Amino acid sequence: MVTITEQDRTPLTIGEGIAFITHYPDSLRKNNCFSLVGSRCGDRRVPALWISKGAPKLGWCWAGNPHTWLGSASCAGRAG
């Protein structure tokens, strides 16, 4: 979150992440997946989208666990 906010960006939500991969399905690949920090509910769980057994998965990871394949999706702005 620190890096995202320092770059004047905001994290994506679950809905935005699903919409993004619907329009850009090739952006979600094995070893290139992303968390959706904008939908955290106040505990250590962070929603994420990843590939498992060749299919996209929506679930969560623990905040602070190092995953080299998992980034945090963000955007510079939203269109109304």
Secondary structure, DSSP 8 states (H G I E B T S, - for coil): -HHHHHTT-EE--HHHHHHHHHH-GGGSBTTBEEE-GGG--SSSEEEEEEEETTEEEEEEEETT---TTEEE-EES----
